[in-house]
Amino acid sequence: MNTQHIHIQFLPQSFSFQKQCTSFTVVKRPSWFNSCSTSGAIVRCSVNEIEEQKQKQQVVKRAYPFHEIEPKWQSYWENNRTFRTPDEIDTSKPKFYVLDMFPYPSGAGLHVGHPLGYTATDILARLKRMQGYNVLHPMGWDAFGLPAEQYAIETGTHPKITTLRNINRFRTQLKSLGFSYDWNREISTIEPAYYKWTQWIFLQLLKRGLAYQAEVPVNWCPALGTVLANEEVVDGVSERGGHPVIRKPMRQWMLKITEYADRLLDDLDDLDWPESVKEMQRNWIGRSEGAEMDFRVLDSDGQERDIKITVYTTRPDTIFGATYLVVAPEHPLLSSLVSTTQSQNIEEYKNLASRKSDLERTELQKEKTGVFSGCYARNPASGEAIPIWVADYVLGSYGTGAIMAVPAHDTRDHEFALKFDISIHSVVMPDDESSSQSEKAYTGEGLIVNSSNLISGLDINGLSCQEATSKVIEWAEKTGNGKKKVNYKLRDWLFARQRYWGEPIPVVFLDGTGETVPLHEAELPLTLPELDDFTPTGTGEPPLSKAVSWVQTTEHSSGKPARRETSTMPQWAGSCWYYLRFMDPKNSKELVDKTKERYWSPVDVYVGGAEHAVLHLLYARFWHKVLYDIGVVSTKEPFKCVINQGIILGEVQYMVCKDVDGSYISADSTDTLGEYEQESIPEEKVMKSGDFFVMKDNPNIRLIARAHKMSKSRGNVVNPDDVVTEYGADSLRLYEMFMGPFRDSKTWNTSGIEGVHRFLGRMWRLIVGSSLPDGTFKGGTVVNDEEPTLEQLCTLHKCIAKVTEEIEGTRFNTGISAMMEFINAAYKWEKHPRKIIEPFILLLAPYAPHMSEELWFRLGHSNSLAYESFPKANPDYLKDSTIVLPIQINGKTRGTIQVEEGCSEEEAFKLASLDEKLSKFLDGKSIKKRIYVPGRILNVILDRQNTKASVR
Ligand code: ANZ
């Protein structure tokens, strides 16, 4: 025996036998040793011992042989193309298009959060197939994006290599979970055959004036010499290196989503989406009705100059209270306003403001800053000369970039006026007198006061805010001082990134004139050139400018020399329309064939994370509406129903508090104590007491229970691969569905998955029989061909009704509870007829497809059950056949009897007379009357005069 010593450290979680092993002698190096770390303690054991221990452990863990079943059925589905949705289908059948938000294939691989949504959609897809629908259930990759490019900058590995590697890993992981995707339709946004059509859509937008170029402020990092995405800027500095970032105007491509603002808003009403998502979209679009008002600028003698400042206000009714104007630091008229004495101050202030994000600038609690411009304007209503200030709480990008400030009735203006000692004129009298005494701005409604001026001809005193608003707008329109205006928070979409790893924008600029010329459609796809150096150019020019021979080209029709656009599209582009491509993924002539689109549109159910509530869903809706307008799609909206799955938090951590002496203290008394520490304690030492968790051996000590988001730094990330290895894919699927309501956030719990795994094991043994002494199972099943009993039929059909209802209502967890109840009931039966077990296996199939296929096969079927009819509940078996009927004697309830539903009055009375307790009241009595409400009550009125028993 060749004995060797090696260092091993048992790291994989599944090898929990590590605790028991103290000495190993390695006889032969098993294959799995290669993956073990070579650091750690010197240990000795024989391989046989290890294998034995390992097997023993596996037998305990594995409640049934999922490790054989799952790969077998995955290959079967793949080889038989079970889930392929053919190109040519019978379109007289109903369709069901169920879609997952396709993932960004990150280097970290699949997270347990991914299978949550994917299992839910898979259950729906499998159910609908079995219900006779043509089902479209595809998967693909949102594969352009920053991380691959950053990795390329750091390591020189081409983003395509990293991305394809990640895609392969994701695909393998998804396949190991048994999802019924039609892999034949797999698409990836980085493939030229796909992004040809993303570019084609861009050309259509350009043709319709919906894509244009503008100077827009971007995050410019001088030290890195590059433009950064918002997510790369943290607290005003670059995420990489911590260098200052400023806002700098640059020429960018913009998409005119604002032109669709009203439609995007109005069409939300009819969508079956979470109300919260619709509300977020409404707020994002932010429709606001108000007015634009003109304020004439005055010269140093108080004379009106030829410049006016137009403000946007939603409160024209407060115009008499406007005691100053504010223009944003980036306001285009600023330079022509500023007095020479103030120009230096203003320049410095503009510089400061360029370092802040819009969010920082508009935060309510931030202290207001500003500089006086040295200039005044006339309030057109009151006729007063009011100062013009420059302040960054007004944004250049909203409204007109200027406001009339009404410090008496606007919180930010109030704060600003107090700080800079500007007068405050109250013009709205609150209904409640006490609020007028307040030190704060009164922002509510009331009656207008102090608001009339003979010269301007405006008098709104005594009017309500609403009436005053209409009157001021009417006056402004008549006198040329302003007009009604609707504004949106929604901005046009900045559609260019100074990045390499994105879709090239299909336009060229003619040398000399710089004229923009779109590529001809026949020139698409414009492929991304190979590049070895992804580092920033230092000038703000995108990395693509380094591909000199690609950039220098000629314009197609004129043959004139031209330069290609070197910015690329943002990551959102590819995900805006991918759901259409899945309908017809290989079409090289059209984005999607019209007939196919008409059949499959819209997506029936779209499942994904709530983080996409606004941008992705809004951008996709915008493109869809444009495609609708140009006749490419037939529906106004792309996604009929959207569902957000809840997030999965890491395992709950229990913490006990300890005082300075090290003794435990209850968490509810820590407030009154001085210093204390927290110590994590294991779940087995914890029990629940009412709404709290306490220590098992001292229930007076209340604990702190917390669940955190899974993150690498906390070390609480659960890897789905480990779970699949240890418990199998069906257990993971079932557990993720059983954790709680699908839309709620929930915490991971390892004992929970063990519970679900044991349930599958119980089910397996019920149908296949107990294991043999060596832990294996015989072939076939213990199911027989006898006729089922009424009770068995009722149990089955109640389970069918419940599971169907719960899946259709996306309450997947309660569907599992129904199946658990069925198994509990079935364990009490001596015999398990095929007519009961077969339908049950079909019910289980959407949730645990591998085990169901295996059981189906063991029952003698030779085809997959994927297209078997899903069982239908028979209403006859759904009734509760016996009911408890209360019996009253002379109006007093004296007892109850069990009767069959639908039992007649005669039968009920007979049963009551035979009942031991009731017969005492009835024997020998003459009966005057019986009142019978079927299923509810039988009241027997005795004849007090006559004691002779008589039955009418
Ligand atoms: C006078 C006034 C009086 C205002 C009052 C409010 C209350 P929404 O609803 O968000 O559209 N505003 C206008 N443009 C702005 C900009 N570029 N940056 C910052 N604030 C701006 O709000 C519109 C209100 O926000 C406008 O109405 C204006 O202040 C301010 F008692 O005008 B208001």
Boltz pocket constraint, residues with backbone or C-beta under 6 A from the ligand:
constraints:
  - pocket:
      binder: B
      contacts: [[A, 286], [A, 288], [A, 312], [A, 313], [A, 314], [A, 315], [A, 318], [A, 393], [A, 394], [A, 395], [A, 396], [A, 397], [A, 398], [A, 399], [A, 400], [A, 401], [A, 402], [A, 403], [A, 404], [A, 405], [A, 406], [A, 409], [A, 410], [A, 442], [A, 443], [A, 487]]
      max_distance: 6.0
